[in-house]
Amino acid sequence: MKPIYRALLRLYPYDFRFWFGAEMTEAFAASAADTRCAIRELASVAVGCAAEWFAKWTGCPMARSRAIPDLRMMRPAGVSKEDWFGGARGGCSSGT
């Protein structure tokens, strides 16, 4: 049932999976010994996934506390704005 659970977790929004995916997988592994509990967890993943997408689509990311930052879009510490955004404007920060 673990592969099915991991496949269902991929249906969640990326940001939610990034922050909570490992913890959810660990919780499922701990409860997988009991078949009834594992089936209940599989059903809750489907309901939770629908709820997360609904919240993401209908809520304002600035107003809701559930807005999780997308770390792929954040500028790393110590990198200047010019270096980070230079490639997006077609500029070259290497000086060549």
SULQUIGI-V973495 format. One record per residue. N is the residue number from 1. D_FIRST is the distance of its C-alpha to the first C-alpha in whole Angstrom. Layout:
n=N d_first=D_FIRST
n=N d_first=D_FIRST
This chain:
n=1 d_first=0
n=2 d_first=4
n=3 d_first=6
n=4 d_first=5
n=5 d_first=6
n=6 d_first=9
n=7 d_first=10
n=8 d_first=11
n=9 d_first=12
n=10 d_first=15
n=11 d_first=16
n=12 d_first=18
n=13 d_first=21
n=14 d_first=22
n=15 d_first=24
n=16 d_first=21
n=17 d_first=19
n=18 d_first=21
n=19 d_first=22
n=20 d_first=19
n=21 d_first=16
n=22 d_first=16
n=23 d_first=17
n=24 d_first=14
n=25 d_first=11
n=26 d_first=13
n=27 d_first=13
n=28 d_first=10
n=29 d_first=9
n=30 d_first=12
n=31 d_first=11
n=32 d_first=8
n=33 d_first=10
n=34 d_first=11
n=35 d_first=9
n=36 d_first=12
n=37 d_first=12
n=38 d_first=8
n=39 d_first=9
n=40 d_first=12
n=41 d_first=11
n=42 d_first=9
n=43 d_first=12
n=44 d_first=14
n=45 d_first=13
n=46 d_first=14
n=47 d_first=18
n=48 d_first=18
n=49 d_first=18
n=50 d_first=20
n=51 d_first=22
n=52 d_first=23
n=53 d_first=24
n=54 d_first=26
n=55 d_first=28
n=56 d_first=28
n=57 d_first=30
n=58 d_first=32
n=59 d_first=33
n=60 d_first=35
n=61 d_first=34
n=62 d_first=37
n=63 d_first=37
n=64 d_first=34
n=65 d_first=33
n=66 d_first=29
n=67 d_first=31
n=68 d_first=29
n=69 d_first=31
n=70 d_first=30
n=71 d_first=30
n=72 d_first=31
n=73 d_first=34
n=74 d_first=35
n=75 d_first=38
n=76 d_first=38
n=77 d_first=40
n=78 d_first=43
n=79 d_first=43
n=80 d_first=46
n=81 d_first=46
n=82 d_first=48
n=83 d_first=46
n=84 d_first=43
n=85 d_first=44
n=86 d_first=46
n=87 d_first=44
n=88 d_first=43
n=89 d_first=47
n=90 d_first=48
n=91 d_first=49
n=92 d_first=49
n=93 d_first=49
n=94 d_first=50
n=95 d_first=54
n=96 d_first=54
